[in-house]
Each structure stands twice: as structure tokens, then as C-alpha cells.
Amino acid sequence: MSVKTKKCQKCNNETYQDDNVCVLCKIGVTQMYRELDELVRKNTKWNTAQRKAAGAR
């Protein structure tokens, strides 16, 4: 017996869930990622450049 993969209805990732909604969408990780990505893109005041670690030369 083989398990068929399906596509998530919300994010289009592969899933084995019977209701066609992946676990990431069920617990809200996908939505949180989208919100965080949108926030970072909108906020231009943040300096997202790489910083050196304390004590690094």
C-alpha cells in the first residue's frame, strides 16, 4: 500500500493529510512567515545589513 501525496489547499506544498491542508498551515506557520516577510519588506528603518559578532575582528 502506498500513500499518495496531495497538494495543500492553502500553500500548495505537498502533504499526506486527508483534508488536503498541510501541518504548517494547520498550526499557522505559513501565515506567520508571510506576515513577518511582509513586515520586513515594508519597514525600511531597520538596518538588515550583516553585523559583526561581538569581539570579532
N, C-alpha and C positions, 0 to 999 in steps of 0.2 A: 504494500500500500504506500503510495507516495502522496506527499502533501503538496498541494498546488499553491503557488504564491499568487497573491492578488495585489491590486494597487489600492492604496489608501484613498478614500474619497476626498479627504481634505488636503493632503500634501503630495499625493501621487508617489509616495515611497512604497516599496514592496512590503507586504505584510502577510502574515499567516492567520490573522484574526478572522473569525467567522462574520463579523459585522462590517468588514472592509474599512475599519478605522485603526490605524497603527497605534501602538502603545504610546509613542511620543506625542501624538495628537490627543490621546485619551487623558494623559496627565498634564498636558498644557505646555510641554517643552517647545514645540514648534511655534506656538503663538508667542511665547516669551522671547524666543530667538528673534522673531520678526519684529517685535516691539523694541527690543534692545538695538537691533540693527537700524531701525528707523530713527531711534533717538540719537544714536551716534552719528548718523548721517546728517541729521537736522542741526545738531549742536556744533557750531563752528568755533565756539570759545574754548573747547577742550583741545589741549595740545596732545595729539596722539602719536607724536614722533617717539622714536625709541629713546629710552633713557638709560644711562649707565647705572649699574648697580652700585650701592654704597661701598666705597672702598676700592672700586675697580679703577684701574688706570688706563 
